Amino acid sequence: MLHQSLPLLCDFKIADNTLLSVSHFSNNINNNSIGSSRVLDVGLKFSKQSSGGGSSARGFSSKAGAKTTTAPNVYGRRAQESVLEQEEAPQKLGFKTFPGQAFPFGVSQVENGINFAIFSQHATAVTLCLTLPHRGESERTDGGMIEVALDPKVNKTGDIWHICIEDLPRDDVLYGYKIDGPRDWRQGHRFDSSIMLIDPYAKLVEGRRFFGDASRKLSKFYGTYDFDSLPFDWGDDYKPPNIPEKDLVIYEMNVRAFTVDKSSGLDPSIRGSYLGVIEKIPHLLELGVNAVELLPVFEFDEFEFQRRPNPRDHMINTWGYSTINFFAPMIRYASRGGGPRNASREFKEMVKALHGAGIEVILDVVYNHTNEADDENPFTTSFRGIDNKVYYMVDLNNNGQLLNFSGCGNTLNCNHPVVMELILDSLRHWVIEYHVDGFRFDLASVLCRGADGSPLNAPPLIRAIAKDSILSRCKIIAEPWDCGGLYLVGNFPNWDRWAEWNGKYRDDIRKFIKGDSGMKGSFATRVAGSADLYRTNKRKPCHSVNFVIAHDGFTLRDLVSYNFKHNDANGEGGNDGCNDNFSWNCGFEGETDDHNIKALRFRQMKNFHLALMISQGTPMMLMGDEYGHTRYGNNNSYGHDTSINNFQWGLLDAEKISHFRFFSEVIKFRQTHGVFTHDNFLSENDVTWHENNWENHESKFLAFTLHDKNGGDIYLAFNAHDYFVKVSIPPPPPKRRWLRVVDTNFESPDDFVPQGLPGIGSTYNVAPYSSILLEAKN
């Protein structure tokens, strides 16, 4: 421990430059403990002088005749204090400060006050900025800011700056930091002491209260805290669902887009909110899913595209892949503009309600980059100004430029020890505080790179997440690629824990169902659980998260309606979005009234959904596909806060007895038949492939039987030809008969008959672009 005798200098400054310098002496200051710290009583006053028709503030300094008094501190020790006396009576705030403690990071409540701690290895000056309650409106973003300069000799332990302040309110305080340091751009530094920065460990963030409120487009964001609210009541009988991974059916959804449309029928005050999700849990139960994967719910700025003129300045970020802070829930998803405290509480209410319905909550998390953009058009809000060289990957061989493996201008330096611990602390926070069940990691290959961007064979962060005791019960899912070309599908470093978005499943299923040649073998491999990718060590079929559709790319309806992306509305001349969609418009590009084309499209959607739900592995579907949502061919709709992204409840009602019914019945059929959810990869006793012509490049038909140990076998056939295929049906198990449950060629309700229809002979005519499912019953 470091003990020293030195003057403690704390400068308190109002944001308009009113400065008060307070000097007092303290012996034996312990930088690692607040217990032996001195007490400082601070008096402030505002003073103005006329200048050019406006007003400005002038600084104050200690007066020669300052009066010295002694008083006991909170630990009963006596300490001398220098109390400044001004000619005019100061505005008394009654602050008492202590050097504070280095841990935990962020804001914490300690015995003698509120402690602030922030890491910055390269900072030379750190100033804590505070705005107290009642100094303005609920969004106190202008004026009244108190600035507290930290003394590196007193308020610093190693690379951690800290201070404790007594008598601060226990909630509703806004805070941030101004930080200075080396200005050497080529060495990776981006310090700017004029910018107010958000604490990376802020558990709550205050800012714009209403989503898309253009009147506050340029509003700032501040950290805040709440030590006054009672602990959230999870209930005496509360317990998370703890669903085995092999039994999950994941529904990828956007909190706001799910209920913001007026067709939701909800009160306008809760549309697009966490509470709105609660109101629509009956829909999720009717559909049959048992896990929701929420697009980013960490605080983000939906107006990030509108800071300056650019081709995207007409758009609003509705997906949220642009994180401001990794601990705070998105406050604009709170109902009625309720602010950060309500956002936190309502998020918990949502999780509790979903868990009560047997539905798990998985968060889509973005630790590969932040909202702070690139060096050409930077937007400094936190990490860049705190310690750019630590938090981001920089190329010191190229004038310290930011490396960009995220496609968003910056790349988080995830395997730096400090950044790694930040990510782990964030994940633990969401598990402990909010009871979430798992995480899907956006562009997770970034997390497998070293400080210079080179791939690591055993990334420390990936291992730490897999081995962490608190995260041990969580589902952890990687999107195993990034924008730098590091494609790790099937090869993601996993420690037998990590699941993966199976991009090869998506591509191969799309190609086969639409009728590409030479895809039969690949289709069989994918529906059987992708053993070629995941049968290593102790990995299981459930580690393959199977999907045909996700938030980025075509919706399911657009996959069968468009050959090409139609992204003109994005403002980038169609240059954004994926070009390799493996889609087929079924004979006409876009919307049509042609009955035959529309019938084929709905048949193809049913084929895709059936293939997904009978595949070994963990299925994931996209919000809106259960009624056939269209984005009119836009395969990169991240910037549209409109019906392009928003769930259309009226269209759902129109499809309730047809398209939705089929989707729901197939999901529930999967969940009641164990042949689709094997613990291990299929053996020859589990499946019979009715195929002896695997090498036929032109064959687009596949049939197979999944065997049930109790005799309830399932026969499946997929015909991607444009003609009927007459297929021989194998004999059913003893004392059983085949009943037809699914034939996608039929319209509702004949396309899915839960109890099954008898009359299946030794052959069956499978229609063009259709599929069937037979069940062996007594």
GISULFEN-V23158 format. One record per residue. N is the residue number from 0. RES is the residue in one letter. PSI is psi as a letter, one per 30 degrees, with the letter a starting at -180 (999 if undefined). Layout:
# GISULFEN-V23158
N/RES/PSI + N/RES/PSI
This chain:
# GISULFEN-V23158
0/M/k + 1/L/k + 2/H/k + 3/Q/l + 4/S/j + 5/L/l + 6/P/k + 7/L/j + 8/L/j + 9/C/j + 10/D/k + 11/F/k + 12/K/k + 13/I/k + 14/A/f + 15/D/g + 16/N/g + 17/T/k + 18/L/k + 19/L/j + 20/S/k + 21/V/k + 22/S/k + 23/H/l + 24/F/k + 25/S/k + 26/N/l + 27/N/h + 28/I/k + 29/N/j + 30/N/f + 31/N/g + 32/S/k + 33/I/f + 34/G/e + 35/S/g + 36/S/l + 37/R/l + 38/V/k + 39/L/j + 40/D/k + 41/V/k + 42/G/k + 43/L/l + 44/K/l + 45/F/k + 46/S/k + 47/K/l + 48/Q/l + 49/S/k + 50/S/j + 51/G/h + 52/G/f + 53/G/a + 54/S/k + 55/S/l + 56/A/k + 57/R/l + 58/G/l + 59/F/k + 60/S/l + 61/S/k + 62/K/k + 63/A/e + 64/G/h + 65/A/k + 66/K/k + 67/T/k + 68/T/l + 69/T/k + 70/A/k + 71/P/k + 72/N/a + 73/V/f + 74/Y/g + 75/G/f + 76/R/l + 77/R/k + 78/A/k + 79/Q/k + 80/E/k + 81/S/j + 82/V/k + 83/L/k + 84/E/k + 85/Q/l + 86/E/e + 87/E/k + 88/A/k + 89/P/l + 90/Q/j + 91/K/j + 92/L/f + 93/G/g + 94/F/k + 95/K/k + 96/T/l + 97/F/l + 98/P/e + 99/G/a + 100/Q/l + 101/A/f + 102/F/k + 103/P/l + 104/F/l + 105/G/b + 106/V/k + 107/S/l + 108/Q/k + 109/V/l + 110/E/e + 111/N/g + 112/G/a + 113/I/k + 114/N/k + 115/F/k + 116/A/k + 117/I/k + 118/F/k + 119/S/j + 120/Q/e + 121/H/g + 122/A/k + 123/T/f + 124/A/k + 125/V/k + 126/T/k + 127/L/k + 128/C/k + 129/L/k + 130/T/k + 131/L/l + 132/P/l + 133/H/g + 134/R/f + 135/G/a + 136/E/a + 137/S/f + 138/E/i + 139/R/i + 140/T/g + 141/D/k + 142/G/l + 143/G/g + 144/M/k + 145/I/k + 146/E/k + 147/V/j + 148/A/k + 149/L/k + 150/D/j + 151/P/f + 152/K/f + 153/V/e + 154/N/h + 155/K/k + 156/T/j + 157/G/c + 158/D/g + 159/I/k + 160/W/k + 161/H/l + 162/I/k + 163/C/k + 164/I/k + 165/E/l + 166/D/g + 167/L/k + 168/P/l + 169/R/f + 170/D/l + 171/D/g + 172/V/k + 173/L/k + 174/Y/l + 175/G/a + 176/Y/k + 177/K/k + 178/I/k + 179/D/l + 180/G/a + 181/P/k + 182/R/g + 183/D/j + 184/W/e + 185/R/f + 186/Q/g + 187/G/g + 188/H/k + 189/R/h + 190/F/k + 191/D/j + 192/S/f + 193/S/f + 194/I/k + 195/M/k + 196/L/k + 197/I/k + 198/D/k + 199/P/f + 200/Y/g + 201/A/k + 202/K/f + 203/L/k + 204/V/k + 205/E/k + 206/G/b + 207/R/k + 208/R/e + 209/F/k + 210/F/k + 211/G/g + 212/D/j + 213/A/f + 214/S/f + 215/R/h + 216/K/e + 217/L/g + 218/S/l + 219/K/l + 220/F/k + 221/Y/k + 222/G/l + 223/T/l + 224/Y/l + 225/D/j + 226/F/g + 227/D/f + 228/S/k + 229/L/l + 230/P/k + 231/F/k + 232/D/j + 233/W/f + 234/G/k + 235/D/e + 236/D/g + 237/Y/k + 238/K/k + 239/P/l + 240/P/e + 241/N/h + 242/I/k + 243/P/k + 244/E/e + 245/K/f + 246/D/g + 247/L/k + 248/V/j + 249/I/k + 250/Y/j + 251/E/k + 252/M/l + 253/N/k + 254/V/e + 255/R/e + 256/A/f + 257/F/e + 258/T/g + 259/V/f + 260/D/k + 261/K/f + 262/S/f + 263/S/f + 264/G/g + 265/L/l + 266/D/k + 267/P/f + 268/S/f + 269/I/g + 270/R/k + 271/G/g + 272/S/l + 273/Y/e + 274/L/e + 275/G/e + 276/V/e + 277/I/e + 278/E/f + 279/K/g + 280/I/e + 281/P/e + 282/H/e + 283/L/e + 284/L/e + 285/E/e + 286/L/e + 287/G/g + 288/V/l + 289/N/g + 290/A/k + 291/V/k + 292/E/j + 293/L/k + 294/L/l + 295/P/k + 296/V/g + 297/F/l + 298/E/k + 299/F/l + 300/D/j + 301/E/f + 302/F/g + 303/E/f + 304/F/f + 305/Q/g + 306/R/f + 307/R/l + 308/P/k + 309/N/l + 310/P/f + 311/R/g + 312/D/g + 313/H/f + 314/M/l + 315/I/k + 316/N/j + 317/T/f + 318/W/e + 319/G/g + 320/Y/h + 321/S/i + 322/T/k + 323/I/e + 324/N/k + 325/F/g + 326/F/f + 327/A/k + 328/P/k + 329/M/j + 330/I/f + 331/R/g + 332/Y/g + 333/A/l + 334/S/l + 335/R/g + 336/G/h + 337/G/f + 338/G/a + 339/P/e + 340/R/e + 341/N/e + 342/A/e + 343/S/e + 344/R/e + 345/E/e + 346/F/e + 347/K/e + 348/E/e + 349/M/e + 350/V/e + 351/K/e + 352/A/e + 353/L/e + 354/H/e + 355/G/f + 356/A/g + 357/G/g + 358/I/k + 359/E/l + 360/V/j + 361/I/k + 362/L/k + 363/D/j + 364/V/k + 365/V/j + 366/Y/g + 367/N/f + 368/H/l + 369/T/a + 370/N/f + 371/E/g + 372/A/a + 373/D/a + 374/D/f + 375/E/e + 376/N/i + 377/P/l + 378/F/j + 379/T/j + 380/T/f + 381/S/c + 382/F/e + 383/R/e + 384/G/f + 385/I/e + 386/D/i + 387/N/e + 388/K/f + 389/V/e + 390/Y/f + 391/Y/l + 392/M/k + 393/V/k + 394/D/j + 395/L/f + 396/N/f + 397/N/h + 398/N/g + 399/G/g + 400/Q/l + 401/L/k + 402/L/k + 403/N/i + 404/F/g + 405/S/f + 406/G/g + 407/C/g + 408/G/f + 409/N/l + 410/T/k + 411/L/k + 412/N/i + 413/C/f + 414/N/g + 415/H/k + 416/P/e + 417/V/e + 418/V/e + 419/M/e + 420/E/e + 421/L/e + 422/I/e + 423/L/e + 424/D/e + 425/S/e + 426/L/e + 427/R/e + 428/H/e + 429/W/f + 430/V/e + 431/I/e + 432/E/e + 433/Y/f + 434/H/h + 435/V/l + 436/D/f + 437/G/a + 438/F/k + 439/R/k + 440/F/j + 441/D/k + 442/L/h + 443/A/f + 444/S/f + 445/V/e + 446/L/f + 447/C/g + 448/R/k + 449/G/a + 450/A/f + 451/D/g + 452/G/f + 453/S/k + 454/P/k + 455/L/k + 456/N/e + 457/A/i + 458/P/k + 459/P/e + 460/L/e + 461/I/e + 462/R/e + 463/A/e + 464/I/e + 465/A/e + 466/K/f + 467/D/k + 468/S/e + 469/I/e + 470/L/g + 471/S/e + 472/R/f + 473/C/k + 474/K/k + 475/I/j + 476/I/k + 477/A/k + 478/E/j + 479/P/h + 480/W/l + 481/D/a + 482/C/g + 483/G/g + 484/G/g + 485/L/j + 486/Y/j + 487/L/g + 488/V/k + 489/G/f + 490/N/g + 491/F/k + 492/P/k + 493/N/f + 494/W/h + 495/D/g + 496/R/e + 497/W/k + 498/A/l + 499/E/k + 500/W/j + 501/N/j + 502/G/f + 503/K/e + 504/Y/e + 505/R/e + 506/D/e + 507/D/e + 508/I/e + 509/R/e + 510/K/e + 511/F/e + 512/I/e + 513/K/f + 514/G/g + 515/D/k + 516/S/l + 517/G/g + 518/M/g + 519/K/e + 520/G/e + 521/S/e + 522/F/e + 523/A/e + 524/T/e + 525/R/e + 526/V/f + 527/A/f + 528/G/g + 529/S/h + 530/A/f + 531/D/f + 532/L/e + 533/Y/f + 534/R/i + 535/T/k + 536/N/b + 537/K/g + 538/R/l + 539/K/l + 540/P/e + 541/C/f + 542/H/f + 543/S/j + 544/V/j + 545/N/k + 546/F/k + 547/V/e + 548/I/k + 549/A/a + 550/H/e + 551/D/k + 552/G/a + 553/F/k + 554/T/l + 555/L/e + 556/R/e + 557/D/f + 558/L/e + 559/V/g + 560/S/f + 561/Y/k + 562/N/f + 563/F/l + 564/K/l + 565/H/i + 566/N/g + 567/D/e + 568/A/f + 569/N/f + 570/G/g + 571/E/g + 572/G/g + 573/G/g + 574/N/f + 575/D/l + 576/G/l + 577/C/k + 578/N/f + 579/D/i + 580/N/f + 581/F/h + 582/S/l + 583/W/k + 584/N/g + 585/C/g + 586/G/f + 587/F/k + 588/E/j + 589/G/a + 590/E/k + 591/T/l + 592/D/g + 593/D/j + 594/H/e + 595/N/e + 596/I/e + 597/K/e + 598/A/e + 599/L/e + 600/R/e + 601/F/e + 602/R/e + 603/Q/e + 604/M/e + 605/K/e + 606/N/e + 607/F/e + 608/H/e + 609/L/e + 610/A/e + 611/L/e + 612/M/f + 613/I/g + 614/S/k + 615/Q/k + 616/G/a + 617/T/j + 618/P/k + 619/M/k + 620/M/l + 621/L/k + 622/M/k + 623/G/f + 624/D/f + 625/E/f + 626/Y/f + 627/G/h + 628/H/k + 629/T/k + 630/R/g + 631/Y/h + 632/G/g + 633/N/j + 634/N/g + 635/N/i + 636/S/g + 637/Y/f + 638/G/g + 639/H/j + 640/D/i + 641/T/a + 642/S/f + 643/I/e + 644/N/f + 645/N/k + 646/F/k + 647/Q/j + 648/W/f + 649/G/e + 650/L/e + 651/L/e + 652/D/e + 653/A/f + 654/E/g + 655/K/e + 656/I/g + 657/S/c + 658/H/e + 659/F/e + 660/R/e + 661/F/e + 662/F/e + 663/S/e + 664/E/e + 665/V/e + 666/I/e + 667/K/e + 668/F/e + 669/R/e + 670/Q/f + 671/T/g + 672/H/j + 673/G/f + 674/V/f + 675/F/f + 676/T/h + 677/H/k + 678/D/e + 679/N/l + 680/F/k + 681/L/k + 682/S/l + 683/E/f + 684/N/f + 685/D/f + 686/V/k + 687/T/k + 688/W/k + 689/H/i + 690/E/k + 691/N/g + 692/N/h + 693/W/f + 694/E/f + 695/N/j + 696/H/f + 697/E/f + 698/S/k + 699/K/g + 700/F/k + 701/L/k + 702/A/k + 703/F/l + 704/T/k + 705/L/k + 706/H/k + 707/D/k + 708/K/f + 709/N/g + 710/G/f + 711/G/i + 712/D/l + 713/I/k + 714/Y/k + 715/L/k + 716/A/k + 717/F/k + 718/N/j + 719/A/g + 720/H/l + 721/D/g + 722/Y/l + 723/F/k + 724/V/j + 725/K/j + 726/V/k + 727/S/k + 728/I/k + 729/P/l + 730/P/k + 731/P/l + 732/P/l + 733/P/k + 734/K/g + 735/R/l + 736/R/l + 737/W/k + 738/L/k + 739/R/j + 740/V/e + 741/V/k + 742/D/j + 743/T/f + 744/N/f + 745/F/l + 746/E/l + 747/S/k + 748/P/g + 749/D/f + 750/D/f + 751/F/j + 752/V/j + 753/P/e + 754/Q/f + 755/G/k + 756/L/k + 757/P/a + 758/G/g + 759/I/k + 760/G/a + 761/S/f + 762/T/l + 763/Y/k + 764/N/j + 765/V/k + 766/A/l + 767/P/k + 768/Y/h + 769/S/l + 770/S/l + 771/I/l + 772/L/k + 773/L/k + 774/E/k + 775/A/j + 776/K/l + 777/N/999
